[in-house]
Amino acid sequence: MSGSKPTEQHLERIAPPDPDVLPDKHAAVDEELRRYVVAAGSVEVDEATSKRLRRLIDKRVLIVMVGTYFLQSLDKNAISFAAIMGIQEDAHLVGQDYSWLHTVIYFGILFAEYPTNLLVQKLPIGKYLAANIFLWGLTLTMNVFGFNFAILCALRVLLGIFEAVSQPTFLLLSSMWYKREEQAHIVAYWYNGVQGIVGGLFAYGMSHVHSPVLKSWQLLFVLLGSVTCLWSVFVLWWMPDSPMRATCYSETDRILIIERVRANQTGIQNRKFKKEHVQEAIRDPQIWLYILIQIIIQIPTGGLGSFSTILIKNFGFSELDTELLSMVNGAVQCVVLLSAAWLSRHYNQTILFQFAFLIPNIAGTAVLMAVPISNSTKVGLLIAYWCTLSFWGTTVLLMSLLSRNVAGQTKKSVSTASLFLAWAVGNMIGPQVFQSKDAPRYFTCFSVHMGCYACLVILLGVLRWHLIRENNKRDLLQVSPPSFGEAKYSVE
């Protein structure tokens, strides 16, 4: 309709003006970025060129994010497969010892999260990522000596310190290299569930290896740690530190890549730490809502992920069957993540689909609480457990909201660190909800999960209401066309 207001494609909040990306204020832009911003100002990127650049970026950046997160999740959860391969007996784990091995890794993440977020602003991001990958691979290999609780605890804390680099770095890379509308898909690609499939396959294979020197769980740690160390060498060689330093591309392509993402209005690079951005993050209600939602999401996630093999075995399946069925866990996770990203992008909705992905969780948890364990019900209980994995859809969409809605490198770093601190806190609590005295049904645990889902419904409703209200306020105040750097919050 002529003269009518254009339909908004995104209701969720997009960031406020960011001086890092204003073309008429180049003094505020990172020194390294400045000449590219000036050069890109006179360039337009057509659709065909944008697709060509996206393919170039995927080959360099996306492959590193996908491979690294795959190994991080696989390495972190290797203890879950080791649990049914004899490590609990060999390391003399009793009571809540196994739960604490899943919890202490997040102490390491809590310790390293803020320093890591500051360092990725100051250091070459590709090299810093590669160094941390090598160190966590080496740490995982050292689990071969984990014959008591104290040694395993120390190694798990170190693993958390080095693995803390992954998610914050990937959210920064997603906003640095990709357009806003692509970011939900990118997060879903690297936040994939393939590690569950491969992990089950590795565990199944190691269970059939009988060595006079090493036990099957020791072979698993040696294999995974060695692969991770080799991957770090590839990342060091292959991963560019930034669009400006990507010598693997021509000078023209580097200018085009920067122009392609400049419309995101969330900044590409600025190595100056800005106190005003920290204060803005502290005052922003949406950041606090992200933090609360993340904690509540990760309580079920942390527990179900840590105890997945034990739960499946408790349903009445053998050790080898459990390892094979764990591969289906990864397949379900892949389907959920990719469908969440596709639905969000296709229908221009995010929070509404976060609501939708909670429904299978609630239904599956209700079945696990109500149906007794027996030979005739084990398949139904297994399917109910798979339904609870739909929480991954809510998780990945939350991360895409933050990536799209927070501007400025300092504010983004602080917000991302806060989100992953919340992620660590939720994952620390999750395994402790599984009390050994409640095995094998874990009624108390699943009751807590139900409470978490109820809280999520309320918090997601408040977040949607807040972001829509902020957009409406901006509409009322905006009497002229939006200037460069001003956009709406991505609500949907």
C-alpha positions as CSV (number, residue, x, y, z in Angstrom):
1,M,0.0,0.0,0.0
2,S,1.4,3.4,-1.0
3,G,2.6,5.5,1.9
4,S,2.2,2.7,4.4
5,K,4.9,1.7,6.8
6,P,7.1,-1.2,5.5
7,T,6.4,-4.5,7.1
8,E,9.0,-5.3,9.8
9,Q,10.8,-8.6,9.1
10,H,12.4,-8.8,12.5
11,L,10.6,-7.8,15.7
12,E,13.5,-8.7,17.9
13,R,15.9,-6.0,18.9
14,I,18.7,-4.9,16.7
15,A,21.4,-3.0,18.3
16,P,21.6,0.8,19.1
17,P,23.9,3.0,17.1
18,D,27.5,1.8,17.4
19,P,30.4,4.3,16.8
20,D,32.6,1.5,15.7
21,V,30.7,1.3,12.4
22,L,29.6,4.9,11.7
23,P,31.1,5.9,8.3
24,D,31.3,9.6,9.2
25,K,33.2,8.9,12.5
26,H,36.2,6.9,11.3
27,A,38.2,8.1,14.3
28,A,36.2,5.6,16.4
29,V,36.9,2.7,14.2
30,D,39.8,0.2,14.8
31,E,42.9,1.5,13.1
32,E,43.3,-1.7,11.1
33,L,39.7,-1.6,10.0
34,R,39.6,2.1,9.1
35,R,41.0,2.0,5.6
36,Y,38.7,-0.9,4.7
37,V,35.7,1.0,5.9
38,V,36.6,4.0,3.9
39,A,37.2,1.9,0.8
40,A,34.0,-0.1,1.2
41,G,31.9,3.0,1.5
42,S,31.9,3.5,-2.2
43,V,31.2,-0.2,-3.0
44,E,27.9,-2.1,-3.4
45,V,27.8,-5.9,-3.1
46,D,25.2,-7.5,-5.5
47,E,23.5,-10.8,-4.7
48,A,25.7,-12.9,-6.9
49,T,28.9,-11.5,-5.4
50,S,27.5,-11.9,-1.9
51,K,26.9,-15.6,-2.6
52,R,30.4,-16.0,-3.9
53,L,31.9,-14.3,-0.9
54,R,29.7,-16.5,1.4
55,R,31.2,-19.6,-0.2
56,L,34.7,-18.3,0.3
57,I,34.0,-17.5,4.0
58,D,32.4,-20.9,4.6
59,K,35.4,-22.7,3.3
60,R,37.7,-20.9,5.7
61,V,35.7,-19.9,8.7
62,L,32.6,-22.1,9.0
63,I,34.7,-25.3,8.5
64,V,36.8,-24.3,11.5
65,M,33.9,-23.5,13.7
66,V,32.0,-26.7,12.9
67,G,35.1,-28.9,13.3
68,T,36.3,-27.2,16.5
69,Y,32.9,-27.3,18.2
70,F,32.5,-30.9,17.1
71,L,35.7,-31.8,18.9
72,Q,35.0,-29.7,21.9
73,S,31.6,-31.3,22.6
74,L,33.0,-34.8,21.8
75,D,36.0,-34.3,24.1
76,K,34.0,-32.7,26.9
77,N,31.5,-35.6,26.9
78,A,34.0,-38.4,26.4
79,I,33.6,-39.0,30.1
80,S,30.0,-40.0,29.5
81,F,31.1,-42.9,27.3
82,A,33.9,-43.8,29.6
83,A,31.3,-44.1,32.4
84,I,29.9,-47.2,30.8
85,M,33.3,-48.5,29.7
86,G,34.6,-49.1,33.3
87,I,36.1,-45.8,34.4
88,Q,33.8,-45.5,37.4
89,E,35.1,-48.8,38.7
90,D,38.7,-48.3,37.8
91,A,38.8,-44.8,39.3
92,H,36.8,-45.9,42.3
93,L,34.1,-43.3,41.8
94,V,31.3,-43.5,44.4
95,G,28.2,-41.5,45.3
96,Q,28.2,-38.1,43.5
97,D,31.7,-38.4,42.3
98,Y,30.6,-38.9,38.7
99,S,28.3,-35.9,38.8
100,W,31.1,-33.8,40.1
101,L,33.3,-34.7,37.2
102,H,30.7,-33.1,35.0
103,T,30.3,-30.1,37.3
104,V,34.0,-29.2,37.8
105,I,34.7,-28.6,34.1
106,Y,32.4,-25.5,34.4
107,F,34.5,-24.2,37.3
108,G,37.3,-24.0,34.7
109,I,35.0,-22.3,32.2
110,L,33.8,-19.8,34.8
111,F,37.5,-19.0,35.7
112,A,38.5,-18.5,32.0
113,E,35.4,-16.9,30.4
114,Y,36.0,-13.2,31.0
115,P,39.8,-13.3,30.4
116,T,39.1,-15.3,27.1
117,N,36.6,-12.7,25.9
118,L,39.1,-9.9,26.5
119,L,41.9,-11.8,24.9
120,V,40.0,-12.5,21.7
121,Q,39.7,-8.7,21.3
122,K,43.4,-8.2,21.8
123,L,45.1,-11.3,20.2
124,P,44.9,-12.8,16.7
125,I,41.8,-14.8,17.0
126,G,42.8,-17.7,14.7
127,K,46.1,-18.3,16.5
128,Y,44.6,-17.9,20.0
129,L,41.9,-20.5,19.1
130,A,44.5,-22.9,17.7
131,A,46.6,-22.7,20.9
132,N,43.7,-23.5,23.1
133,I,42.6,-26.4,21.0
134,F,46.0,-27.9,21.2
135,L,46.1,-27.5,25.0
136,W,42.7,-29.1,25.6
137,G,43.7,-32.0,23.3
138,L,46.8,-32.5,25.3
139,T,44.8,-32.3,28.6
140,L,42.3,-34.9,27.3
141,T,45.1,-37.3,26.4
142,M,46.3,-37.0,30.0
143,N,43.0,-38.6,31.2
144,V,44.8,-41.9,30.5
145,F,46.3,-41.5,34.0
146,G,42.9,-40.8,35.6
147,F,42.8,-43.7,38.1
148,N,41.4,-41.6,41.0
149,F,38.8,-38.9,41.5
150,A,41.4,-36.1,42.3
151,I,43.4,-36.6,39.1
152,L,40.2,-36.7,37.0
153,C,38.9,-33.5,38.7
154,A,42.1,-31.6,38.1
155,L,42.1,-32.6,34.4
156,R,38.5,-31.7,34.0
157,V,39.1,-28.2,35.4
158,L,42.0,-27.7,33.0
159,L,39.8,-29.0,30.1
160,G,37.2,-26.4,31.0
161,I,39.8,-23.5,31.0
162,F,41.0,-24.3,27.5
163,E,37.6,-25.2,26.0
164,A,36.2,-21.9,27.3
165,V,37.5,-20.3,24.1
166,S,35.1,-22.0,21.7
167,Q,31.5,-20.5,22.0
168,P,32.5,-16.9,22.7
169,T,34.9,-16.9,19.8
170,F,32.4,-18.5,17.5
171,L,29.7,-15.9,18.3
172,L,32.2,-13.2,17.6
173,L,33.3,-14.8,14.3
174,S,29.6,-15.2,13.3
175,S,29.0,-11.5,13.6
176,M,32.4,-10.6,12.1
177,W,32.0,-12.7,8.9
178,Y,28.3,-13.2,8.4
179,K,25.2,-11.1,7.6
180,R,22.5,-10.8,10.3
181,E,20.0,-13.0,8.5
182,E,22.6,-15.8,8.1
183,Q,23.7,-16.0,11.7
184,A,21.0,-18.3,13.1
185,H,21.9,-20.8,10.5
186,I,25.6,-20.4,11.2
187,V,25.2,-20.9,14.9
188,A,23.1,-24.0,14.2
189,Y,25.8,-25.4,11.8
190,W,28.6,-25.2,14.4
191,Y,26.3,-26.0,17.3
192,N,25.5,-29.3,15.7
193,G,24.9,-32.8,17.2
194,V,27.2,-34.8,14.9
195,Q,29.6,-35.3,17.9
196,G,26.9,-37.5,19.5
197,I,26.9,-39.8,16.5
198,V,30.6,-40.0,16.2
199,G,31.1,-40.3,19.9
200,G,28.8,-43.3,20.1
201,L,30.7,-44.9,17.2
202,F,34.1,-44.3,18.8
203,A,32.9,-45.7,22.1
204,Y,31.4,-48.8,20.3
205,G,34.7,-49.3,18.5
206,M,36.9,-48.9,21.6
207,S,34.7,-51.4,23.5
208,H,35.8,-54.1,21.0
209,V,39.5,-53.3,21.4
210,H,41.3,-55.4,24.0
211,S,44.7,-54.2,24.8
212,P,47.1,-55.7,27.4
213,V,48.4,-52.2,28.2
214,L,45.4,-49.8,28.0
215,K,41.8,-50.2,28.9
216,S,39.0,-49.3,26.4
217,W,38.3,-45.9,28.1
218,Q,42.0,-45.0,28.1
219,L,42.2,-45.8,24.4
220,L,39.2,-43.5,23.9
221,F,40.9,-40.6,25.6
222,V,44.2,-41.1,23.7
223,L,42.4,-41.3,20.3
224,L,40.2,-38.2,20.8
225,G,43.0,-36.1,22.4
226,S,45.4,-36.9,19.5
227,V,42.9,-36.0,16.9
228,T,42.2,-32.7,18.6
229,C,45.9,-31.8,18.7
230,L,46.2,-32.5,15.0
231,W,43.1,-30.4,14.4
232,S,44.8,-27.4,16.2
233,V,47.6,-27.5,13.6
234,F,45.1,-27.3,10.8
235,V,43.3,-24.4,12.5
236,L,46.6,-22.5,12.9
237,W,47.3,-22.9,9.2
238,W,43.8,-22.4,7.8
239,M,41.9,-19.9,9.9
240,P,42.3,-16.1,9.1
241,D,42.4,-13.8,12.1
242,S,40.0,-11.2,10.7
243,P,38.6,-10.1,7.3
244,M,41.3,-7.4,7.2
245,R,44.1,-9.9,7.7
246,A,42.7,-12.7,5.5
247,T,45.6,-12.8,3.0
248,C,44.0,-15.9,1.6
249,Y,41.6,-13.5,-0.2
250,S,42.4,-10.7,-2.6
251,E,42.4,-7.1,-1.5
252,T,39.2,-6.5,-3.4
253,D,37.5,-9.5,-1.8
254,R,38.5,-8.3,1.6
255,I,36.9,-4.9,1.0
256,L,33.7,-6.6,-0.4
257,I,33.5,-9.0,2.6
258,I,33.6,-6.0,5.0
259,E,31.0,-4.1,3.1
260,R,28.8,-7.2,2.9
261,V,28.5,-7.4,6.8
262,R,28.7,-3.7,7.5
263,A,24.9,-3.4,7.4
264,N,24.7,-5.6,10.5
265,Q,25.4,-2.5,12.6
266,T,27.1,-4.6,15.2
267,G,30.8,-3.9,14.5
268,I,33.5,-5.9,12.9
269,Q,36.6,-5.3,15.0
270,N,37.7,-2.8,17.6
271,R,40.5,-3.6,20.0
272,K,39.8,-0.7,22.3
273,F,38.0,-1.7,25.5
274,K,35.2,0.8,26.1
275,K,33.9,1.3,29.6
276,E,30.7,2.9,28.4
277,H,29.8,-0.3,26.5
278,V,30.2,-2.3,29.7
279,Q,27.9,0.1,31.5
280,E,25.4,-0.1,28.7
281,A,25.4,-3.9,28.9
282,I,24.8,-3.8,32.6
283,R,21.8,-1.5,32.2
284,D,20.3,-3.4,29.3
285,P,17.4,-5.6,30.5
286,Q,17.6,-7.9,27.5
287,I,21.1,-9.0,28.6
288,W,19.8,-10.0,32.0
289,L,16.9,-11.9,30.4
290,Y,19.4,-13.8,28.2
291,I,21.4,-14.7,31.3
292,L,18.4,-16.0,33.2
293,I,17.0,-17.9,30.3
294,Q,20.4,-19.5,29.6
295,I,20.8,-20.7,33.2
296,I,17.3,-22.2,33.2
297,I,17.9,-23.9,29.8
298,Q,21.2,-25.4,30.8
299,I,20.0,-27.1,34.0
300,P,18.1,-29.8,32.1
301,T,20.7,-29.7,29.3
302,G,23.7,-30.2,31.6
303,G,22.1,-33.1,33.4
304,L,20.6,-34.9,30.4
305,G,23.8,-34.6,28.5
306,S,26.0,-35.9,31.3
307,F,23.7,-38.8,32.2
308,S,22.5,-39.8,28.7
309,T,24.4,-43.1,28.6
310,I,23.5,-44.0,32.1
311,L,19.8,-43.2,31.6
312,I,19.7,-45.3,28.4
313,K,21.4,-48.2,30.1
314,N,19.0,-47.9,33.0
315,F,16.1,-48.4,30.6
316,G,17.4,-52.0,30.2
317,F,19.8,-51.8,27.2
318,S,23.2,-53.4,27.2
319,E,26.5,-51.5,27.2
320,L,27.1,-52.0,23.4
321,D,23.4,-51.2,22.6
322,T,23.7,-48.0,24.7
323,E,26.8,-46.9,22.8
324,L,25.0,-47.4,19.5
325,L,21.8,-45.8,20.6
326,S,23.8,-42.7,21.7
327,M,24.4,-42.1,18.0
328,V,20.7,-41.5,17.6
329,N,21.0,-38.8,20.3
330,G,23.4,-36.9,18.0
331,A,21.1,-37.4,15.0
332,V,18.1,-36.0,16.9
333,Q,20.2,-33.1,18.0
334,C,21.2,-32.3,14.4
335,V,17.6,-32.4,13.2
336,V,16.4,-30.2,16.0
337,L,19.2,-27.6,15.5
338,L,18.9,-27.4,11.8
339,S,15.1,-27.3,11.8
340,A,15.2,-24.5,14.5
341,A,17.5,-22.4,12.3
342,W,15.4,-23.0,9.2
343,L,12.1,-22.3,10.8
344,S,13.4,-19.1,12.4
345,R,14.7,-17.8,9.1
346,H,11.8,-19.0,6.9
347,Y,9.0,-17.6,9.1
348,N,11.0,-14.7,10.6
349,Q,10.2,-15.9,14.1
350,T,12.6,-16.8,16.9
351,I,11.0,-16.6,20.3
352,L,7.8,-18.2,19.2
353,F,9.8,-21.2,18.0
354,Q,11.6,-21.3,21.3
355,F,8.2,-21.8,22.9
356,A,7.4,-24.5,20.3
357,F,10.6,-26.5,21.0
358,L,9.7,-26.6,24.7
359,I,6.6,-28.8,24.0
360,P,8.4,-32.1,23.3
361,N,10.6,-31.5,26.4
362,I,7.5,-31.3,28.6
363,A,5.9,-34.3,27.0
364,G,9.0,-36.4,27.2
365,T,9.7,-35.5,30.8
366,A,6.1,-36.4,31.8
367,V,6.5,-39.8,30.3
368,L,9.8,-40.5,32.0
369,M,8.2,-39.6,35.3
370,A,5.0,-41.5,34.8
371,V,6.0,-44.8,33.1
372,P,7.8,-47.5,35.1
373,I,10.9,-49.1,33.7
374,S,10.4,-52.6,32.4
375,N,11.4,-54.7,29.3
376,S,8.1,-53.8,27.6
377,T,8.4,-50.0,28.2
378,K,12.1,-49.5,27.5
379,V,11.6,-48.5,23.9
380,G,8.9,-46.0,24.8
381,L,11.1,-44.5,27.5
382,L,13.9,-44.2,25.0
383,I,11.7,-42.3,22.6
384,A,10.5,-40.0,25.5
385,Y,14.2,-39.3,26.3
386,W,14.8,-38.3,22.7
387,C,11.9,-35.9,22.9
388,T,13.7,-34.1,25.8
389,L,16.5,-33.3,23.4
390,S,14.4,-30.7,21.7
391,F,15.8,-28.1,24.2
392,W,18.7,-27.7,21.7
393,G,16.4,-25.7,19.5
394,T,15.7,-23.2,22.3
395,T,19.4,-23.0,23.1
396,V,20.7,-22.3,19.6
397,L,18.0,-19.6,18.9
398,L,18.9,-17.8,22.1
399,M,22.5,-17.5,21.0
400,S,21.4,-16.2,17.6
401,L,19.3,-13.5,19.4
402,L,22.4,-12.2,21.2
403,S,24.6,-12.4,18.1
404,R,22.1,-10.3,16.2
405,N,20.9,-7.9,18.9
406,V,24.1,-6.6,20.6
407,A,26.3,-4.0,19.0
408,G,29.9,-2.8,19.7
409,Q,32.8,-5.2,20.3
410,T,33.2,-4.4,24.0
411,K,29.5,-4.7,24.7
412,K,29.3,-7.9,22.6
413,S,32.3,-9.4,24.4
414,V,30.9,-8.6,27.8
415,S,27.4,-9.9,26.9
416,T,28.8,-13.0,25.3
417,A,31.0,-13.7,28.3
418,S,28.0,-13.2,30.6
419,L,25.9,-15.6,28.5
420,F,28.5,-18.3,28.7
421,L,29.0,-17.8,32.4
422,A,25.3,-18.4,32.7
423,W,25.8,-21.4,30.5
424,A,28.5,-22.7,32.8
425,V,26.4,-22.1,35.9
426,G,23.4,-24.0,34.5
427,N,25.7,-26.9,33.4
428,M,27.3,-26.9,36.9
429,I,23.9,-27.3,38.5
430,G,22.5,-29.8,36.0
431,P,24.5,-32.9,36.9
432,Q,24.0,-32.3,40.6
433,V,20.2,-32.5,40.2
434,F,20.8,-36.2,39.3
435,Q,21.3,-37.7,42.8
436,S,22.6,-41.2,43.0
437,K,20.0,-42.0,45.7
438,D,17.2,-41.3,43.2
439,A,18.5,-43.8,40.6
440,P,17.3,-45.3,38.3
441,R,14.1,-43.2,37.9
442,Y,15.4,-39.8,39.1
443,F,12.0,-38.4,40.0
444,T,13.4,-35.4,41.8
445,C,15.6,-34.5,38.8
446,F,12.7,-34.6,36.3
447,S,10.5,-32.6,38.7
448,V,13.2,-29.9,38.7
449,H,13.2,-30.0,34.9
450,M,9.5,-29.4,34.8
451,G,9.9,-26.4,37.0
452,C,12.6,-25.1,34.6
453,Y,10.3,-25.4,31.6
454,A,7.6,-23.4,33.4
455,C,10.1,-20.7,34.2
456,L,11.3,-20.6,30.6
457,V,7.7,-20.0,29.3
458,I,7.5,-16.9,31.6
459,L,11.0,-15.6,30.8
460,L,10.6,-16.0,27.0
461,G,7.2,-14.2,27.2
462,V,8.8,-11.3,29.1
463,L,11.7,-11.1,26.6
464,R,9.4,-10.9,23.7
465,W,7.2,-8.3,25.3
466,H,10.3,-6.2,26.2
467,L,11.8,-6.2,22.8
468,I,8.5,-5.4,21.0
469,R,8.0,-2.5,23.5
470,E,11.5,-1.2,22.8
471,N,10.9,-1.3,19.1
472,N,7.5,0.5,19.5
473,K,9.3,3.2,21.5
474,R,11.8,3.7,18.8
475,D,9.1,4.0,16.2
476,L,7.4,6.8,18.2
477,L,10.7,8.7,18.7
478,Q,11.9,8.3,15.1
479,V,10.7,11.3,13.1
480,S,13.2,10.9,10.3
481,P,14.6,8.0,8.3
482,P,17.0,5.8,10.5
483,S,20.6,6.9,10.3
484,F,23.5,4.5,9.7
485,G,23.8,2.2,12.7
486,E,20.2,2.5,13.8
487,A,18.0,-0.4,13.4
488,K,15.3,-2.4,15.2
489,Y,15.8,-5.1,17.8
490,S,15.5,-8.5,16.2
491,V,12.5,-9.9,18.2
492,E,11.5,-12.7,15.9
